[in-house]
Amino acid sequence: MPARQVLPGRRPSATKAAKAAKAVRAVTSVKAVRAQGRKRPAARPGGPAGRGPLAGFRRTQWQVRKAWDRPLTAYYLIFGSSLLITVLGLVMVYSASMIKALQLGLGDAYFFKKQFLAALIGAGLLMIASRMPVKLHRALSYPVLAGTLFLMVLVQVPGIGVSINGNQNWISLGGPFMLQPSEFGKLALILWGADLLARKGEKGLLSQWKHLLVPLVPVAFLLLGLIMLGGDMGTAVILGAILFGLLWLAGAPTRMFAGVLTFAGVIVVLLIKTSPHRMDRLACIGATEPGKNDLCWQAVHGIYALASGGWFGSGLGASVEKWGQLPEAHTDFIFAITGEELGLAGTLSVLALFAALGYAGIRVAGRTEDSFVRYAAGGVTTWITAQAVINIGAVLGLLPIAGVPLPLFSYGGSALLPTMFAVGLLIAFAREEPAARAALAMRQPKNGRLLTGLRWKSMRRRVTRRPSGER
């Protein structure tokens, strides 16, 4: 057999090396393809990236932030949280007031029926306020203020005003129904003050201190004076908080803001020093014993109610303190009965609902371009948040007892009606956001069908949902 011919410049071992290299490359490519199939899909643009023990937390945080950014988040938060607070408040009013009603010789559901009637009327006011345009809200500001001032003057007229627990702040409407005009003074100051500041801001006058303070501060002090004539300092403190909130939103300089705050603080100190009753309330902060002559009885038994509730409470209707031990169990101290019957879980749920309502109000005030909406939304949020903090702080023994109800939760139709109207204002303002208005328009029926082909994911973009599920 003839010898194998070898091409010039190439040795026999080179062919084997080339084949081996080609096989290695083929195996490597197969492994790369398999590894590529096992890889996770790339993260979406703007989504969380990275690995490790905190990757899941970052992913959840990103999803929550994306949910908060949706155009209807504030709308749902305001409506949902206020509805839950009101419904839970009705349940707790019935539970906390039934013993008091039986002691007075009334039916066990007497206070609940009155509160439920007020809630129905308030729901109607909420729906009306949520559907009213912003221009109509501004047009109502002066009539509401004038009517409130007229009613607050009538309270001081002998034979018309009614005194309860030493405070003359009520007008009898006949039968068991009473009206407290000072509760409507909060709403009147917000509407009128927001309209006033908005008009001055449009003319560029808010940079001058005299236009910023006059006539807002004098009118607010007029309301405060009429309230203090009746001895209701708790409502006066809430009204002062609303005034400071409006000034803060209007961009009052720090020196001016501090000056007004100092002046108001001096007046508050004088009012407390000149009243032994208010000094006794101030001395009960942090008290753990009723003290001499049982001066701190209410504050201490509020703490007892909270402490006996434990983690999940003694059960709905099983409170012991409401059997005459805790005064005002269904009004100012209903939060203590909630802690006793529903425990820490129930009280934290109430706090979370108020926090959600406050956050949504701040979001509405911060995202609007309408100055009236910003002032009014900020004023309503300040009102509800400050009143909730003062009431809960008094129950916890951290603040003096101010005699203010828990908004939307405590018994009292005079407090519930203007508060629900104010919540309707927030809902109307949340609906007026451009992205929210567009998202709601997509859900309106057209030719008998709902427009469900488009799903809003955020305020910045919208995604079309195809029948196959692809995007």
N, C-alpha and C positions, 0 to 999 in steps of 0.2 A: 504494500500500500504506500502510495507516495506520501511524502511528508506534508504536513499541514502548512499551507502558505500563510505567511505573516505579513501584513501590510507594513510598509515602511513607517517608522516613527510610532508604532503602537505595539505594546506588549500584551500577551494573553491575559495577564492579571488585571489589566485596566478594564476589560469588559465585565469581569465579575464584580469589580468595585462599583461600576456604574449601575449594574443591576441591584446591588445591595443598597446603594444610596436611594435609588428610585423606590425600592420597597419600604425603606424607612420613611421616606416622604409620604408615601401612601398611608402608612399606619398613623403617622402624625396627623394627617389631614382627617382621617376617620375619627381619631380621638378628639380633635378640635370641634368637629361637627357634633359629636355626642355631648361634649361639654357645653357647646352653645345651646343645645336643646335643654340642658338642665339649668341654664341661667335664668334668673328672675327677670321679668320684663322691666324695662327701664322706667324710672319714675316719671310721672307726668311733670310737665313744666310747672314750676311753682310749688310742687309737692315736697314732702319731706325726703331727705337724702341721708345716706349713711347707714351703718350697721352698728350693732352693739346692744347692750341692755336698755339703752334709752331710745332706741329706734321706734319701738311701739308707742312710747309716750309721746315722742315727737309727731308720729303719724296721727295719734288721737288728737293732739293739740292742733295740728293743721286742719283736721276735719271739723273740729269745734269752731275754729276761727272762720272757716269757710261757711259754716252754718250761720254764724253771727252776721256774716257779711251779706246774707240774702236780703232782698229789699223789703220783705214782709216780716222780718224778725221782730222789729219793734211793735208792729201792729199786733202780732200774735201774743207777744209778751204782755203788752198792756191789757189786752182783752182777756187773755187766759188767766193771768195772775190776779187781776181785779175780780174776775168771776169766782175763782177759787177762794179768795179771801172772803168775799161776801157770803158764799154758800157755807163755808166753814164757820163764819161768824154767826149765821142764823142757827146752825146746829148748837154752837156753844152758848148763844143767848138763851135758847130753850133749856139747855142743861143747867146753866148757871142761875136762871131766874125762876125756875119752877118752885123752889122752896120759898123764895121771897113772895111769890104770887099767892101761894097757899097760906102763908102767914098773914097776908093782908085780906084773906077771905075771898080771893079771886080764883079763877080757874088756873090750873097749872100752866096753860099755854097762853095766858093773858099777854105777857110781854112779848112772847114770840109772835103772836098774831099782829100786834102793832108793828113790830119790826118787819115782819113779812110784808105787810101793807106798804110800809115805807120803802122796802126794797123793790116792790113792784112799781111804785111811782118813780123811784130813782132809776129803775131800768128804762122806763119810758123817757125820762130826762136824758139818760145816757145815749139812747138811740137818737133822740132829737139832736143833741149836741154833736154826735159823731157824724151826722148827715148835713149839718149846717155849714155853709161856706165860711171862709175866714172873714170876708167882708161883713157878714151878718153878725159874727161874734164881736167884731169891732164896733158895729153899730149899737149893740146891746150894752156896751160898757158903761155909758153914762146913765141910761135908765136903771140899770142894776145898782149902780152906786147911789143914785138919788133915792131909789126905793129902800135900799138898806139903811141909809142914814135916817130916813123918815121913820122906819120901824124901830131903829135903835133909840130915837128920841122918844117914841111912844112908850118904850119900856120904862122910862123914868117918870112917866106921868102917873100919879096916884090913881088907883082904881083900874088901871089898864095893865101895868107891869105886875108880874108875879115874882115873889121871892122864894127861892128853893135853896135850902142849906146855907142861908145867909147871903146868897148872891141874887140880886134882882136883875135877871137877864132874860126873863121869859114873858111871853104874851099868851094868854089863854085863848084858844080857838073854840072853846065850847066842849063840854064833856071832858073826856080824859086826854084830849089832844092839846099839846103845848107847842109853841114855836120859840126858838132861840135865834133872834136876828143876828147876833154876833157871829154865828157860824157862817152866815151868808156874807158877812163883812170880809172874810178871807177871799172868797171868790170875786167880790166886787173890787177889792184892791188889786187883784191880779189882772182882771180884764181892763179896768180903767188905767192902771199903771202901765201895762204893756202897750196899750194904744197910745198913751201920752208919750212914752219914751220912743215908740216907733215913729210917731209924727215929728218929734223933735230931732230924731236921728236922721230922718229924710231931709231935714233942713240944715243939718250940720251944726246943731246947737248944743249937742251933748258935750262938746269940748269945754263949754263954759260952766263953771260950777253952779251959778245961779239958776241956769236952765235945767241942770241935772237935779237940783234939790227942790226947786219951786216949780209947780205946786205939789209935787209928789210927797215930800216929807210933811208939809203942813196938813194935807188931807189925811195922810196916814196917822199923824198925831191926833187929829180930830176923831178918827175911828178909835184909836187907843184910849183917848179920854172918855168917850162914851162907854167903852167896855169897862174901864176901871171905875167908873161911877157905880157900876153894878157889882164891883168887887171880884170880877173874874180875871185874875192875873194870868191864869194858864192860857186862855185864849189870846190875851194881850201879848204874851211871849211868842206865840205862833205868828201873830200878825207882825210883830217886830222881825221875826226871822224871814217872813216873806218880803218885807221892805228891804232888808239887807241883801236878800237874794236878787231882787230887781236892780238894786244899785250895783251889785257885783257884775251882773250880766251887762249892765249899761256901760261898764268900763270906768267906774268911779276911781279916781286916783287913790293910792294907798293912804295918803295923809287925810284926805277927805273921808274915806271909809273908816279909818281909825278914829277920826274925830267924832263922827256920828255914832260909832260903836261905843266910844268912851262916854259920850253924853247919855246914851241910852242905858249904859251900865250904871252910871251914877243915879239915874232915876230909879232903876230897879233896886239898887241897894237902899235908897231912901224909903221906897215902898215896903221893903222887907223889914227894915229897922223900925219903922213906925207901926208895924202890925205884929202883936204878940202871936197871933195865930200862924202867920207866915214864918216867924222865927222858930216856932215849935216844929213846923214841917221841915225847916232847914236842919234842925237838930236831930231829926230822925234818919238822916242819911247813914246807911250802914248799921242801923240799930239791930240788935239781936234779942233785945228784951223790950217788953212794952213800956218800961220806965215808970216814972212817977205819974200817978193819975191816968195811967194807960194812954199817954200822949202818942206813943208810937204803936198803938194796937194794930192799926190797919197795915202799916208797913211791915211789921213783924209777922203778922199772920199771912201776908202775901208771900213772904219768904218761906214760911212753914208749908204753904200749899205747893210751892215749887219743889221744895226739898222732899216732900212725901210722894211726889210723882215718880221719881226714879227714871229709868230709861224709857219705859213705854207706858207709864201711868197706871192708875188704879182702875181704869175703864171708864167709858163714856157714861156719865150720870152718877158715878160712884164717888164724887167729891165729898169730903167731910167738912171742909172750910165753908162751903156755901150754906151750911145749916145754921147760919147766924153768926159764925165766928168772924168772917171776913166781910166788912162793909163794902157796898158797891161792887158786889161780885160780878154782876152782869154788865157793868158800865166801865168804870175806870180800871178795875182790877180783873177783867175777864181773862187777861193773859195769864194770871196766876192760876185760875181755874183750869185753863187749857193745859198748863204745865202739870197740874195735879192729876187730871183725867187722861191726858194723852202723853204725858211724860216729856222727856227731853226730845224725843223724835217729833212730837207735835209742835213744840215751841220752835225747834229748828226749822221745821217746815214753814211755819208762819214767817219766820225771819227770812227764809229763802224767797218766799213769795214777795215780800216787801222789797227785798234787794233786787229781784227781777223787775219789779215795777219801777223802782228808782233808776235802774240802769237804762231801761227802755225810755224813760222820760228824758234822761241826760242825752241819750243818743238822738232822740227827736230834736232836742234843742240845739245839739251840736252840728247836725247835718243840714239844717234848713238854711235857706238864703233869705227868708222873710223875717225881718226884725221883730214884727209882732208875734209871730209863732215862736221865735226864740225866747222872747221875754215871757210870754204866757206859759209855754211848756216848762221853762226853768222855774217860774213861780209856782206852778202846780206841783212840780217835783219837790221843790223846797218845802212846800206846805205839807205834803203827805209824809215825806221823809222825816222832817223835823218833828212833826206831831207823833209819829211812830216811835222815834228815838226817845222823846220826852216821856211818853206813856210807858214804854218798856223799861226805860232807865229807872223810873219811879218804882215799878213793880220789883225790879231787881235790887232796889235799895241803893242805886248809884246816883240818883237825882232826887230832889225833893218832890213830894207829891204835888202835882200841878192841877189835878182835876180835869185833865183833857182825855177824851176817849181815844181808843185805838181806831184809826181811820178804817172805814168799811167793815169793821169787826165788832166793835162795842155796840151796845144797845143805845138807841137815840136816833129818831127820825130827822131831827133838825141838823144833826151832824152828817147823817147818811146822804140826804138829798143833795146838798151842794157838792159833796165829795164825789158822788157818782156823776154829776154834771161835769165836774172837773176832769174825771176820767174820760168822759165822752169827748172833752176838748182834746186830750192827748190822742185819742183814737182818730179824731178828725185830722189832727196835725200829722199823725203817722201815715194816714192815707194820702196826704197831699205831697209826700215825697215823690219826685218824678219817677224813680224806678218802681216804687210801690204802686203808684197810680197806673203805670203801664202793666205791671203784673196783675193787678186787679182787673184791668180792662181785658186781659187775655182770658179771664174766667167768666166774663159776661156771656150769656147765651146769645147765639146768633143763628137765626133760622131754626130755633128749637134744639140746637146742639151746642155743647160747650166746646170752646177752643182748647183742646187738650193736646194738640200736636206739638206745642212749644212748652218747654219746661225751663223756668228761670232757675239758674244755678247760683248767680251772684249778681251784684249791681253792675258788673262790668261787661258781662257777655250773656248770651242766651244760647242754648243748645237745642237743636232740633232732634226729636226722638222719632226714629223711623219705625215702621211696623216690625221690622226684623230685629229691632233692639240695637242696631248699629247707630253710630253717631257720625 
